[in-house]
Every structure is written in C-alpha cells, then in structure tokens.
Amino acid sequence: PPPQPTKIIVATQQKQDNWFVKIVKSLKTTIFFLLPLILIGGGIW
C-alpha cells in the first residue's frame, strides 16, 4: 500500500511540538534563574 501522507504530517507535527516544547522549557528555566538576579540587581542599583 502507498504511504499515507497524514502519518507523515503527524510525525513532522510531533517533531515541531517537541522542538517547541524544548525551547519553551529552556526559556522557562532561563527566566526562572534570571528573574531573581534581575530583581536583586534592581534592588542593588
């Protein structure tokens, strides 16, 4: 049977989602670590 294009679309969509989730998670951790530094830095200045 010929390959179904819908499966390919779903696979690429999942890859994009994983990539997006990774970026969001890394941004969250970065903000989580930077926010206290920014607040402390703002308090010092």
LINKAMO-V756232 format. One record per pair of residues at least 24 apart in sequence whose ideal C-beta (glycine too) atoms are under 10 Angstrom apart, sorted by sequence separation. I is the first residue (numbers start at 1). GAP is how many residues later the second one is. D is the distance in whole Angstrom. If there is no record, write none. Layout:
I&GAP&D / I&GAP&D
This chain:
none
